[in-house]
Amino acid sequence: MPSAGAPPVEDVFGVVAHPIRRRLLEELAAGDRRVSDLAAPLPVSRSAVSQHLRLMLGVGVISERRQGRERYYALRRNRLAELDRWLARLDRFWAGRLDRLGAHLDANP
Amino acid sequence: MIDGTTIVHEARYRHPVERVWQAITDQTELAEWLMPNNFEPVEGRAFWLDASPDYGTMDCEVLTVEPPHRLRCRWTIQGDPTTVTFSLAADGEETVLRVEHEAIPADKRPSFEGGWPDKFDDLKRVLEQEDP
């Protein structure tokens, strides 16, 4: 589960669920980038990339900084790690519950 | 096991498939091993599961009831609609129960034509690298 104050996991799902945003995340994982760097290899317009970046900034999976006249975008890995933690927790939940089902069946054949 | 954004578990029980089906569809039995609930195995029926403290109370809906082999429900976990599928297969007097919990909301799943899990693994590998 997200810690208090963190955006809902649903939002992180929403970020990684979109193919263009996933490409952006992969690119940013290699290092900080400008919009123009990010847009160049993608089959979508620069303004579309800017819109995706704004959404990703809103959810908190990336950060933005100004350097001279340029804006650079950087990955915030901790926010994405929440998705993994959420899945891992659900995985443990099921392992425990299915063990309990086995014990319940054995006690009530 | 985590497969992309779906949790998959298989368990074998030394009980016949009808007995396992009952244990996953009877309100009182579900409360014994899963969580407090007002479940009824009727397609389209809304129900709740009390998953507190971990996930709070979940609003749910029965999607598919095919006794004694398949039960599919929507569980809304903290605003995220997810899908839980129980599949039961008889193996002699034993039962293999498979649970698939699709944790990524269906309406958020892009049309990757099955390419999602691999791609997600790639992304995860990248993200698991140390922060610079």
gemmi code that builds the backbone of each chain (N, CA, C; Angstrom):
import gemmi

chains = {
    "A": [
        ("MET", (0.835, -1.199, 0.000), (0.000, 0.000, 0.000), (0.866, 1.244, 0.000)),
        ("PRO", (0.385, 2.304, -0.620), (1.153, 3.549, -0.581), (1.214, 4.075, 0.844)),
        ("SER", (2.250, 4.791, 1.144), (2.316, 5.414, 2.462), (1.333, 6.582, 2.487)),
        ("ALA", (1.057, 7.073, 3.683), (0.091, 8.166, 3.825), (0.516, 9.350, 2.965)),
        ("GLY", (-0.442, 9.906, 2.258), (-0.145, 11.093, 1.457), (0.325, 10.776, 0.059)),
        ("ALA", (0.678, 9.542, -0.206), (1.123, 9.185, -1.559), (-0.103, 9.074, -2.463)),
        ("PRO", (0.046, 9.373, -3.740), (-1.089, 9.206, -4.655), (-1.486, 7.739, -4.716)),
        ("PRO", (-2.736, 7.452, -5.059), (-3.184, 6.061, -5.110), (-2.377, 5.239, -6.108)),
        ("VAL", (-2.261, 3.955, -5.791), (-1.546, 3.043, -6.690), (-2.166, 3.062, -8.074)),
        ("GLU", (-3.483, 3.264, -8.098), (-4.199, 3.301, -9.375), (-3.503, 4.259, -10.341)),
        ("ASP", (-3.032, 5.384, -9.803), (-2.383, 6.377, -10.654), (-1.066, 5.854, -11.222)),
        ("VAL", (-0.330, 5.111, -10.402), (0.935, 4.552, -10.889), (0.651, 3.506, -11.956)),
        ("PHE", (-0.415, 2.700, -11.730), (-0.839, 1.761, -12.767), (-1.144, 2.520, -14.049)),
        ("GLY", (-1.866, 3.613, -13.875), (-2.249, 4.410, -15.035), (-1.040, 4.902, -15.801)),
        ("VAL", (0.006, 5.243, -15.090), (1.235, 5.713, -15.745), (1.888, 4.585, -16.529)),
        ("VAL", (2.093, 3.450, -15.867), (2.853, 2.390, -16.544), (2.006, 1.647, -17.570)),
        ("ALA", (0.681, 1.845, -17.520), (-0.177, 1.106, -18.444), (-0.131, 1.664, -19.864)),
        ("HIS", (0.317, 2.902, -20.026), (0.305, 3.503, -21.355), (1.641, 3.281, -22.058)),
        ("PRO", (1.611, 2.770, -23.314), (2.870, 2.403, -23.986), (3.834, 3.583, -24.142)),
        ("ILE", (3.310, 4.755, -24.456), (4.209, 5.901, -24.629), (4.849, 6.290, -23.283)),
        ("ARG", (4.043, 6.276, -22.253), (4.594, 6.639, -20.942), (5.616, 5.614, -20.465)),
        ("ARG", (5.383, 4.356, -20.848), (6.367, 3.332, -20.474), (7.688, 3.575, -21.204)),
        ("ARG", (7.574, 3.963, -22.480), (8.793, 4.304, -23.241), (9.516, 5.479, -22.582)),
        ("LEU", (8.737, 6.456, -22.153), (9.338, 7.622, -21.498), (10.055, 7.213, -20.209)),
        ("LEU", (9.411, 6.333, -19.450), (10.035, 5.867, -18.203), (11.337, 5.136, -18.492)),
        ("GLU", (11.306, 4.302, -19.519), (12.515, 3.539, -19.862), (13.636, 4.483, -20.286)),
        ("GLU", (13.267, 5.492, -21.055), (14.269, 6.463, -21.507), (14.833, 7.249, -20.314)),
        ("LEU", (13.939, 7.644, -19.419), (14.382, 8.421, -18.248), (15.191, 7.553, -17.281)),
        ("ALA", (14.959, 6.236, -17.336), (15.738, 5.347, -16.475), (17.209, 5.380, -16.872)),
        ("ALA", (17.480, 5.743, -18.133), (18.865, 5.799, -18.611), (19.532, 7.129, -18.244)),
        ("GLY", (18.730, 8.114, -17.854), (19.325, 9.395, -17.472), (18.333, 10.529, -17.678)),
        ("ASP", (18.672, 11.715, -17.185), (17.770, 12.862, -17.302), (17.678, 13.304, -18.758)),
        ("ARG", (16.501, 13.759, -19.163), (16.265, 14.107, -20.561), (15.426, 15.370, -20.666)),
        ("ARG", (15.567, 16.069, -21.813), (14.681, 17.184, -22.153), (13.509, 16.658, -22.972)),
        ("VAL", (12.452, 17.460, -23.083), (11.288, 17.030, -23.871), (11.720, 16.684, -25.292)),
        ("SER", (12.589, 17.509, -25.861), (12.983, 17.282, -27.256), (13.733, 15.953, -27.399)),
        ("ASP", (14.577, 15.613, -26.389), (15.281, 14.316, -26.416), (14.269, 13.179, -26.388)),
        ("LEU", (13.269, 13.359, -25.530), (12.295, 12.281, -25.323), (11.394, 12.116, -26.541)),
        ("ALA", (11.031, 13.233, -27.165), (10.070, 13.178, -28.266), (10.703, 12.634, -29.545)),
        ("ALA", (12.001, 12.887, -29.728), (12.649, 12.570, -31.004), (12.406, 11.134, -31.494)),
        ("PRO", (12.636, 10.108, -30.656), (12.479, 8.744, -31.185), (11.036, 8.238, -31.157)),
        ("LEU", (10.106, 9.036, -30.666), (8.741, 8.526, -30.474), (7.826, 8.928, -31.630)),
        ("PRO", (6.838, 8.065, -31.918), (5.932, 8.322, -33.046), (4.793, 9.266, -32.673)),
        ("VAL", (5.020, 10.133, -31.689), (3.971, 11.079, -31.295), (4.565, 12.481, -31.239)),
        ("SER", (3.709, 13.483, -31.224), (4.176, 14.863, -31.262), (4.836, 15.256, -29.940)),
        ("ARG", (5.607, 16.319, -30.026), (6.260, 16.830, -28.839), (5.228, 17.306, -27.811)),
        ("SER", (4.122, 17.862, -28.295), (3.117, 18.334, -27.334), (2.432, 17.145, -26.649)),
        ("ALA", (2.297, 16.042, -27.382), (1.740, 14.836, -26.746), (2.685, 14.343, -25.656)),
        ("VAL", (3.982, 14.387, -25.942), (4.966, 13.957, -24.942), (4.891, 14.877, -23.717)),
        ("SER", (4.743, 16.176, -23.972), (4.630, 17.127, -22.854), (3.414, 16.802, -21.988)),
        ("GLN", (2.325, 16.422, -22.641), (1.125, 16.073, -21.864), (1.372, 14.840, -20.993)),
        ("HIS", (2.025, 13.847, -21.569), (2.338, 12.643, -20.786), (3.242, 13.014, -19.606)),
        ("LEU", (4.215, 13.878, -19.864), (5.146, 14.264, -18.801), (4.408, 15.000, -17.673)),
        ("ARG", (3.446, 15.840, -18.053), (2.689, 16.560, -17.028), (1.923, 15.580, -16.147)),
        ("LEU", (1.313, 14.581, -16.791), (0.584, 13.577, -16.016), (1.541, 12.840, -15.076)),
        ("MET", (2.709, 12.492, -15.608), (3.685, 11.740, -14.803), (4.228, 12.593, -13.654)),
        ("LEU", (4.375, 13.879, -13.899), (4.787, 14.793, -12.827), (3.720, 14.831, -11.742)),
        ("GLY", (2.454, 14.864, -12.185), (1.338, 14.935, -11.243), (1.286, 13.719, -10.335)),
        ("VAL", (1.561, 12.555, -10.896), (1.545, 11.331, -10.102), (2.815, 11.221, -9.263)),
        ("GLY", (3.857, 11.893, -9.702), (5.078, 11.919, -8.895), (6.125, 10.901, -9.296)),
        ("VAL", (5.978, 10.286, -10.485), (6.968, 9.284, -10.887), (8.189, 9.926, -11.555)),
        ("ILE", (8.052, 11.205, -11.915), (9.223, 11.916, -12.443), (9.305, 13.292, -11.774)),
        ("SER", (10.457, 13.926, -11.902), (10.606, 15.293, -11.404), (11.141, 16.154, -12.547)),
        ("GLU", (11.037, 17.466, -12.360), (11.427, 18.408, -13.403), (12.395, 19.414, -12.790)),
        ("ARG", (13.431, 19.777, -13.537), (14.286, 20.869, -13.047), (14.693, 21.765, -14.218)),
        ("ARG", (14.862, 23.028, -13.933), (15.297, 23.979, -14.951), (16.801, 24.101, -14.898)),
        ("GLN", (17.384, 24.161, -16.097), (18.832, 24.360, -16.176), (19.035, 25.346, -17.327)),
        ("GLY", (19.291, 26.598, -16.978), (19.340, 27.622, -18.016), (17.962, 27.760, -18.637)),
        ("ARG", (17.898, 27.651, -19.969), (16.614, 27.776, -20.639), (15.945, 26.413, -20.807)),
        ("GLU", (16.615, 25.376, -20.389), (16.105, 24.021, -20.621), (15.430, 23.461, -19.374)),
        ("ARG", (14.475, 22.560, -19.627), (13.885, 21.799, -18.526), (14.289, 20.341, -18.691)),
        ("TYR", (14.780, 19.771, -17.620), (15.174, 18.361, -17.634), (14.215, 17.549, -16.774)),
        ("TYR", (13.945, 16.347, -17.242), (13.062, 15.448, -16.502), (13.875, 14.271, -15.973)),
        ("ALA", (13.537, 13.854, -14.752), (14.283, 12.761, -14.104), (13.298, 11.765, -13.495)),
        ("LEU", (13.700, 10.510, -13.476), (12.870, 9.440, -12.909), (12.920, 9.484, -11.381)),
        ("ARG", (11.777, 9.264, -10.759), (11.748, 9.082, -9.293), (11.415, 7.608, -9.036)),
        ("ARG", (12.465, 6.858, -8.807), (12.295, 5.401, -8.731), (11.433, 4.955, -7.570)),
        ("ASN", (11.438, 5.709, -6.486), (10.696, 5.263, -5.305), (9.200, 5.128, -5.570)),
        ("ARG", (8.663, 6.051, -6.390), (7.231, 5.983, -6.653), (6.879, 4.702, -7.405)),
        ("LEU", (7.733, 4.298, -8.335), (7.446, 3.084, -9.093), (7.646, 1.840, -8.252)),
        ("ALA", (8.548, 1.932, -7.294), (8.765, 0.785, -6.418), (7.503, 0.476, -5.618)),
        ("GLU", (6.647, 1.483, -5.418), (5.384, 1.244, -4.716), (4.518, 0.223, -5.433)),
        ("LEU", (4.533, 0.291, -6.755), (3.753, -0.659, -7.545), (4.237, -2.087, -7.266)),
        ("ASP", (5.546, -2.254, -7.259), (6.109, -3.567, -6.957), (5.742, -4.024, -5.555)),
        ("ARG", (5.827, -3.103, -4.606), (5.518, -3.470, -3.226), (4.059, -3.862, -3.084)),
        ("TRP", (3.190, -3.114, -3.799), (1.752, -3.405, -3.744), (1.481, -4.810, -4.258)),
        ("LEU", (2.121, -5.157, -5.385), (1.942, -6.490, -5.966), (2.513, -7.563, -5.045)),
        ("ALA", (3.669, -7.285, -4.458), (4.311, -8.270, -3.578), (3.434, -8.538, -2.356)),
        ("ARG", (2.784, -7.482, -1.860), (1.940, -7.639, -0.694), (0.703, -8.471, -1.016)),
        ("LEU", (0.127, -8.219, -2.191), (-1.033, -8.993, -2.628), (-0.638, -10.461, -2.837)),
        ("ASP", (0.556, -10.672, -3.337), (1.067, -12.024, -3.546), (1.159, -12.772, -2.210)),
        ("ARG", (1.696, -12.108, -1.206), (1.797, -12.733, 0.123), (0.423, -12.981, 0.719)),
        ("PHE", (-0.492, -12.039, 0.488), (-1.870, -12.191, 0.971), (-2.463, -13.504, 0.473)),
        ("TRP", (-2.317, -13.764, -0.830), (-2.914, -14.973, -1.400), (-2.226, -16.234, -0.904)),
        ("ALA", (-0.922, -16.194, -0.788), (-0.203, -17.372, -0.283), (-0.738, -17.741, 1.098)),
        ("GLY", (-0.921, -16.742, 1.941), (-1.413, -16.985, 3.299), (-2.850, -17.483, 3.307)),
        ("ARG", (-3.701, -16.865, 2.479), (-5.115, -17.250, 2.481), (-5.307, -18.666, 1.926)),
        ("LEU", (-4.556, -19.045, 0.925), (-4.734, -20.386, 0.358), (-4.218, -21.456, 1.315)),
        ("ASP", (-3.224, -21.120, 2.125), (-2.811, -22.032, 3.198), (-3.949, -22.219, 4.202)),
        ("ARG", (-4.585, -21.097, 4.526), (-5.697, -21.163, 5.471), (-6.860, -21.983, 4.914)),
        ("LEU", (-7.095, -21.850, 3.612), (-8.150, -22.651, 2.985), (-7.828, -24.141, 3.139)),
        ("GLY", (-6.566, -24.498, 2.940), (-6.155, -25.896, 3.103), (-6.405, -26.392, 4.523)),
        ("ALA", (-6.047, -25.575, 5.498), (-6.253, -25.950, 6.903), (-7.745, -26.052, 7.208)),
        ("HIS", (-8.513, -25.125, 6.664), (-9.967, -25.132, 6.872), (-10.599, -26.400, 6.289)),
        ("LEU", (-10.157, -26.791, 5.088), (-10.715, -27.983, 4.447), (-10.333, -29.234, 5.238)),
        ("ASP", (-9.078, -29.281, 5.692), (-8.630, -30.455, 6.440), (-9.411, -30.596, 7.761)),
        ("ALA", (-9.756, -29.441, 8.366), (-10.492, -29.470, 9.629), (-11.986, -29.709, 9.414)),
        ("ASN", (-12.471, -29.431, 8.201), (-13.900, -29.590, 7.882), (-14.067, -30.350, 6.563)),
        ("PRO", (-13.688, -31.641, 6.564), (-13.656, -32.347, 5.281), (-15.076, -32.548, 4.701)),
    ],
    "B": [
        ("MET", (2.974, -16.104, -6.989), (3.878, -15.657, -8.047), (3.296, -14.412, -8.716)),
        ("ILE", (4.156, -13.509, -9.123), (3.709, -12.292, -9.777), (4.077, -12.374, -11.251)),
        ("ASP", (3.034, -12.343, -12.113), (3.264, -12.443, -13.550), (2.834, -11.109, -14.156)),
        ("GLY", (3.772, -10.256, -14.432), (3.411, -8.917, -14.884), (2.689, -8.193, -13.769)),
        ("THR", (1.409, -7.908, -13.998), (0.625, -7.284, -12.926), (-0.498, -8.211, -12.472)),
        ("THR", (-0.330, -9.514, -12.710), (-1.305, -10.495, -12.231), (-0.638, -11.402, -11.198)),
        ("ILE", (-1.346, -11.596, -10.079), (-0.872, -12.524, -9.059), (-1.452, -13.894, -9.398)),
        ("VAL", (-0.623, -14.905, -9.478), (-1.094, -16.254, -9.805), (-0.643, -17.228, -8.726)),
        ("HIS", (-1.589, -17.987, -8.179), (-1.252, -19.020, -7.208), (-1.979, -20.303, -7.573)),
        ("GLU", (-1.313, -21.431, -7.372), (-1.954, -22.728, -7.526), (-1.767, -23.506, -6.245)),
        ("ALA", (-2.848, -24.137, -5.806), (-2.757, -24.960, -4.604), (-3.507, -26.258, -4.843)),
        ("ARG", (-2.969, -27.343, -4.282), (-3.626, -28.651, -4.419), (-4.202, -29.036, -3.054)),
        ("TYR", (-5.450, -29.439, -3.053), (-6.116, -29.826, -1.813), (-6.584, -31.268, -1.917)),
        ("ARG", (-6.463, -31.979, -0.814), (-6.868, -33.391, -0.813), (-8.356, -33.498, -0.531)),
        ("HIS", (-9.122, -32.801, -1.300), (-10.578, -32.794, -1.152), (-11.182, -32.701, -2.546)),
        ("PRO", (-12.385, -33.288, -2.707), (-13.008, -33.271, -4.036), (-13.374, -31.854, -4.471)),
        ("VAL", (-13.494, -31.690, -5.769), (-13.699, -30.363, -6.330), (-14.991, -29.722, -5.795)),
        ("GLU", (-16.041, -30.555, -5.574), (-17.298, -29.988, -5.072), (-17.115, -29.409, -3.664)),
        ("ARG", (-16.262, -30.083, -2.882), (-16.032, -29.604, -1.514), (-15.277, -28.264, -1.526)),
        ("VAL", (-14.278, -28.165, -2.416), (-13.508, -26.923, -2.510), (-14.397, -25.797, -3.051)),
        ("TRP", (-15.224, -26.149, -4.017), (-16.159, -25.145, -4.572), (-17.042, -24.566, -3.454)),
        ("GLN", (-17.531, -25.459, -2.607), (-18.379, -25.003, -1.505), (-17.599, -24.048, -0.586)),
        ("ALA", (-16.351, -24.409, -0.328), (-15.547, -23.595, 0.594), (-15.246, -22.210, 0.035)),
        ("ILE", (-15.269, -22.071, -1.297), (-14.976, -20.740, -1.857), (-16.247, -19.976, -2.234)),
        ("THR", (-17.429, -20.611, -2.046), (-18.666, -19.910, -2.425), (-19.660, -19.786, -1.268)),
        ("ASP", (-19.377, -20.447, -0.144), (-20.278, -20.357, 1.002), (-19.821, -19.208, 1.907)),
        ("GLN", (-20.759, -18.331, 2.213), (-20.460, -17.129, 2.996), (-19.748, -17.444, 4.314)),
        ("THR", (-20.278, -18.430, 5.036), (-19.709, -18.769, 6.344), (-18.319, -19.360, 6.191)),
        ("GLU", (-18.148, -20.226, 5.195), (-16.827, -20.837, 4.994), (-15.811, -19.800, 4.517)),
        ("LEU", (-16.255, -18.917, 3.628), (-15.350, -17.855, 3.150), (-14.835, -17.020, 4.322)),
        ("ALA", (-15.742, -16.758, 5.264), (-15.350, -15.955, 6.421), (-14.287, -16.679, 7.251)),
        ("GLU", (-14.312, -18.018, 7.202), (-13.350, -18.808, 7.972), (-11.926, -18.662, 7.438)),
        ("TRP", (-11.770, -18.665, 6.118), (-10.405, -18.700, 5.579), (-10.028, -17.454, 4.788)),
        ("LEU", (-11.040, -16.729, 4.239), (-10.688, -15.569, 3.421), (-10.874, -14.289, 4.228)),
        ("MET", (-12.106, -13.847, 4.382), (-12.402, -12.684, 5.204), (-13.900, -12.534, 5.375)),
        ("PRO", (-14.316, -11.737, 6.374), (-15.750, -11.503, 6.565), (-16.368, -10.960, 5.283)),
        ("ASN", (-17.619, -11.365, 5.007), (-18.201, -11.039, 3.703), (-19.711, -11.220, 3.723)),
        ("ASN", (-20.377, -10.764, 2.692), (-21.792, -11.090, 2.493), (-21.987, -11.660, 1.077)),
        ("PHE", (-21.027, -12.492, 0.682), (-20.995, -13.065, -0.666), (-22.166, -14.017, -0.913)),
        ("GLU", (-22.702, -13.968, -2.115), (-23.629, -14.995, -2.580), (-23.259, -15.316, -4.019)),
        ("PRO", (-23.209, -16.608, -4.367), (-22.735, -16.983, -5.709), (-23.794, -16.750, -6.782)),
        ("VAL", (-24.119, -15.483, -7.020), (-25.117, -15.112, -8.024), (-24.481, -14.072, -8.943)),
        ("GLU", (-24.471, -14.374, -10.219), (-23.830, -13.444, -11.166), (-24.508, -12.082, -11.123)),
        ("GLY", (-23.685, -11.051, -11.087), (-24.193, -9.688, -11.063), (-24.440, -9.149, -9.663)),
        ("ARG", (-24.363, -10.016, -8.659), (-24.638, -9.625, -7.279), (-23.475, -8.810, -6.703)),
        ("ALA", (-23.807, -7.694, -6.074), (-22.790, -6.896, -5.382), (-22.574, -7.474, -3.986)),
        ("PHE", (-21.337, -7.420, -3.486), (-21.055, -7.876, -2.127), (-19.855, -7.117, -1.595)),
        ("TRP", (-19.586, -7.306, -0.308), (-18.401, -6.668, 0.270), (-17.524, -7.712, 0.946)),
        ("LEU", (-16.266, -7.396, 0.991), (-15.295, -8.200, 1.729), (-14.616, -7.261, 2.713)),
        ("ASP", (-14.502, -7.719, 3.949), (-13.860, -6.880, 4.955), (-12.391, -7.270, 5.053)),
        ("ALA", (-11.555, -6.502, 4.378), (-10.120, -6.804, 4.326), (-9.342, -5.894, 5.266)),
        ("SER", (-10.023, -5.348, 6.259), (-9.299, -4.486, 7.193), (-8.374, -5.338, 8.052)),
        ("PRO", (-7.250, -4.842, 8.516), (-6.822, -3.457, 8.332), (-6.054, -3.226, 7.015)),
        ("ASP", (-5.627, -4.290, 6.360), (-4.739, -4.126, 5.201), (-5.353, -3.305, 4.076)),
        ("TYR", (-6.531, -3.722, 3.619), (-7.097, -3.098, 2.430), (-8.442, -2.431, 2.695)),
        ("GLY", (-8.907, -2.440, 3.938), (-10.207, -1.855, 4.238), (-11.340, -2.722, 3.697)),
        ("THR", (-12.549, -2.161, 3.656), (-13.687, -2.898, 3.119), (-13.716, -2.711, 1.613)),
        ("MET", (-13.845, -3.829, 0.904), (-13.799, -3.781, -0.561), (-15.196, -3.981, -1.125)),
        ("ASP", (-15.582, -3.110, -2.035), (-16.824, -3.306, -2.777), (-16.527, -4.283, -3.907)),
        ("CYS", (-17.389, -5.295, -4.039), (-17.111, -6.364, -4.999), (-18.369, -6.683, -5.800)),
        ("GLU", (-18.168, -7.456, -6.858), (-19.285, -7.873, -7.690), (-18.986, -9.252, -8.253)),
        ("VAL", (-19.991, -10.098, -8.264), (-19.835, -11.436, -8.841), (-19.963, -11.316, -10.363)),
        ("LEU", (-18.948, -11.784, -11.082), (-18.971, -11.667, -12.543), (-19.389, -12.978, -13.200)),
        ("THR", (-18.806, -14.092, -12.764), (-19.065, -15.394, -13.391), (-19.175, -16.478, -12.325)),
        ("VAL", (-20.205, -17.294, -12.420), (-20.353, -18.453, -11.522), (-20.595, -19.677, -12.384)),
        ("GLU", (-19.605, -20.574, -12.437), (-19.752, -21.814, -13.209), (-19.385, -22.982, -12.309)),
        ("PRO", (-20.368, -23.457, -11.499), (-20.063, -24.524, -10.547), (-19.690, -25.815, -11.264)),
        ("PRO", (-18.720, -26.577, -10.753), (-17.856, -26.246, -9.621), (-16.462, -25.845, -10.112)),
        ("HIS", (-16.370, -25.164, -11.259), (-15.053, -24.979, -11.864), (-14.556, -23.547, -11.938)),
        ("ARG", (-15.453, -22.564, -11.970), (-14.957, -21.221, -12.214), (-15.798, -20.191, -11.476)),
        ("LEU", (-15.105, -19.299, -10.785), (-15.749, -18.182, -10.093), (-14.915, -16.939, -10.357)),
        ("ARG", (-15.567, -15.907, -10.853), (-14.847, -14.690, -11.185), (-15.537, -13.512, -10.526)),
        ("CYS", (-14.774, -12.671, -9.859), (-15.354, -11.534, -9.157), (-14.504, -10.298, -9.386)),
        ("ARG", (-15.154, -9.148, -9.268), (-14.399, -7.896, -9.252), (-14.235, -7.466, -7.801)),
        ("TRP", (-13.000, -7.187, -7.413), (-12.739, -6.628, -6.087), (-12.212, -5.219, -6.309)),
        ("THR", (-12.856, -4.249, -5.710), (-12.347, -2.882, -5.828), (-11.510, -2.571, -4.592)),
        ("ILE", (-10.198, -2.531, -4.815), (-9.265, -2.347, -3.701), (-8.832, -0.890, -3.654)),
        ("GLN", (-9.281, -0.189, -2.638), (-8.928, 1.220, -2.458), (-9.089, 2.013, -3.757)),
        ("GLY", (-10.234, 1.800, -4.400), (-10.547, 2.546, -5.620), (-10.071, 1.885, -6.902)),
        ("ASP", (-9.219, 0.861, -6.788), (-8.720, 0.188, -7.989), (-9.560, -1.052, -8.281)),
        ("PRO", (-10.281, -1.092, -9.403), (-11.008, -2.316, -9.744), (-10.033, -3.405, -10.176)),
        ("THR", (-10.103, -4.550, -9.525), (-9.239, -5.678, -9.872), (-10.140, -6.889, -10.101)),
        ("THR", (-9.603, -7.931, -10.732), (-10.410, -9.118, -11.026), (-9.764, -10.354, -10.414)),
        ("VAL", (-10.577, -11.127, -9.690), (-10.098, -12.354, -9.071), (-10.820, -13.532, -9.717)),
        ("THR", (-10.051, -14.482, -10.224), (-10.636, -15.673, -10.848), (-10.170, -16.922, -10.109)),
        ("PHE", (-11.119, -17.713, -9.641), (-10.816, -19.025, -9.066), (-11.132, -20.073, -10.128)),
        ("SER", (-10.166, -20.931, -10.450), (-10.413, -22.037, -11.366), (-10.120, -23.337, -10.638)),
        ("LEU", (-11.065, -24.257, -10.669), (-10.915, -25.520, -9.949), (-10.850, -26.658, -10.954)),
        ("ALA", (-9.870, -27.528, -10.789), (-9.755, -28.695, -11.655), (-9.682, -29.937, -10.777)),
        ("ALA", (-10.553, -30.917, -11.074), (-10.531, -32.170, -10.328), (-9.359, -33.011, -10.794)),
        ("ASP", (-8.663, -33.634, -9.837), (-7.595, -34.583, -10.156), (-7.844, -35.792, -9.262)),
        ("GLY", (-8.667, -36.740, -9.762), (-9.118, -37.844, -8.912), (-9.939, -37.278, -7.773)),
        ("GLU", (-9.554, -37.616, -6.555), (-10.265, -37.117, -5.380), (-9.670, -35.802, -4.887)),
        ("GLU", (-8.677, -35.300, -5.614), (-8.043, -34.060, -5.194), (-8.476, -32.909, -6.105)),
        ("THR", (-8.133, -31.702, -5.672), (-8.512, -30.521, -6.444), (-7.316, -29.592, -6.587)),
        ("VAL", (-7.106, -29.119, -7.799), (-6.103, -28.085, -8.013), (-6.851, -26.764, -8.178)),
        ("LEU", (-6.564, -25.850, -7.273), (-7.204, -24.538, -7.305), (-6.196, -23.515, -7.811)),
        ("ARG", (-6.619, -22.783, -8.823), (-5.767, -21.731, -9.365), (-6.449, -20.387, -9.114)),
        ("VAL", (-5.714, -19.474, -8.544), (-6.230, -18.131, -8.312), (-5.444, -17.165, -9.168)),
        ("GLU", (-6.162, -16.379, -9.949), (-5.508, -15.321, -10.726), (-6.110, -13.997, -10.305)),
        ("HIS", (-5.265, -13.139, -9.801), (-5.741, -11.819, -9.371), (-5.116, -10.776, -10.288)),
        ("GLU", (-5.946, -10.274, -11.200), (-5.467, -9.255, -12.142), (-5.521, -7.912, -11.430)),
        ("ALA", (-4.330, -7.458, -11.070), (-4.273, -6.280, -10.214), (-4.268, -4.984, -10.995)),
        ("ILE", (-4.104, -5.070, -12.288), (-4.153, -3.830, -13.065), (-5.565, -3.702, -13.630)),
        ("PRO", (-6.201, -2.570, -13.380), (-7.589, -2.427, -13.825), (-7.718, -2.660, -15.327)),
        ("ALA", (-8.761, -3.387, -15.712), (-8.932, -3.779, -17.116), (-8.990, -2.554, -18.037)),
        ("ASP", (-9.624, -1.485, -17.552), (-9.766, -0.321, -18.436), (-8.468, 0.461, -18.542)),
        ("LYS", (-7.476, 0.084, -17.737), (-6.187, 0.758, -17.816), (-5.172, -0.095, -18.560)),
        ("ARG", (-5.615, -1.320, -18.895), (-4.662, -2.209, -19.561), (-4.584, -1.830, -21.037)),
        ("PRO", (-3.414, -1.494, -21.517), (-3.299, -1.078, -22.903), (-3.360, -2.286, -23.834)),
        ("SER", (-3.526, -2.018, -25.109), (-3.639, -3.121, -26.067), (-2.245, -3.512, -26.552)),
        ("PHE", (-1.538, -4.267, -25.723), (-0.186, -4.699, -26.090), (-0.217, -6.050, -26.791)),
        ("GLU", (-1.400, -6.588, -27.019), (-1.531, -7.916, -27.631), (-0.623, -8.941, -26.965)),
        ("GLY", (-0.733, -9.009, -25.671), (-0.003, -10.034, -24.944), (1.437, -9.687, -24.651)),
        ("GLY", (1.893, -8.537, -25.119), (3.280, -8.180, -24.897), (3.547, -7.551, -23.542)),
        ("TRP", (2.493, -7.340, -22.784), (2.634, -6.608, -21.538), (3.609, -7.226, -20.529)),
        ("PRO", (3.457, -8.502, -20.167), (4.309, -8.991, -19.083), (5.803, -8.853, -19.377)),
        ("ASP", (6.223, -9.204, -20.599), (7.639, -9.088, -20.945), (8.108, -7.652, -20.839)),
        ("LYS", (7.285, -6.779, -21.419), (7.674, -5.377, -21.410), (7.761, -4.874, -19.985)),
        ("PHE", (6.820, -5.322, -19.168), (6.824, -4.868, -17.788), (8.080, -5.371, -17.082)),
        ("ASP", (8.467, -6.604, -17.379), (9.689, -7.137, -16.775), (10.900, -6.306, -17.188)),
        ("ASP", (10.936, -5.934, -18.464), (12.043, -5.087, -18.928), (12.099, -3.810, -18.127)),
        ("LEU", (10.926, -3.218, -17.960), (10.862, -1.958, -17.235), (11.325, -2.156, -15.793)),
        ("LYS", (10.855, -3.249, -15.196), (11.227, -3.515, -13.813), (12.736, -3.691, -13.667)),
        ("ARG", (13.324, -4.385, -14.655), (14.780, -4.586, -14.600), (15.484, -3.229, -14.592)),
        ("VAL", (15.012, -2.363, -15.459), (15.621, -1.035, -15.542), (15.467, -0.297, -14.222)),
        ("LEU", (14.250, -0.407, -13.660), (13.969, 0.363, -12.442), (14.699, -0.185, -11.235)),
        ("GLU", (15.024, -1.478, -11.287), (15.686, -2.075, -10.141), (17.161, -1.711, -10.071)),
        ("GLN", (17.665, -1.100, -11.137), (19.052, -0.631, -11.072), (19.164, 0.425, -9.976)),
        ("GLU", (20.346, 0.522, -9.435), (20.579, 1.490, -8.351), (20.333, 2.906, -8.845)),
        ("ASP", (19.814, 3.723, -7.947), (19.744, 5.143, -8.243), (21.158, 5.688, -8.386)),
        ("PRO", (21.377, 6.564, -9.361), (22.723, 7.116, -9.510), (23.085, 8.009, -8.313)),
    ],
}
model = gemmi.Model(1)
for chain_id, residues in chains.items():
    chain = gemmi.Chain(chain_id)
    for i, (resn, *xyz) in enumerate(residues, 1):
        res = gemmi.Residue()
        res.name, res.seqid = resn, gemmi.SeqId(i, " ")
        for name, pos in zip(("N", "CA", "C"), xyz):
            atom = gemmi.Atom()
            atom.name, atom.element = name, gemmi.Element(name[0])
            atom.pos, atom.b_iso = gemmi.Position(*pos), 0.0
            res.add_atom(atom)
        chain.add_residue(res)
    model.add_chain(chain)
structure = gemmi.Structure()
structure.add_model(model)
structure.setup_entities()
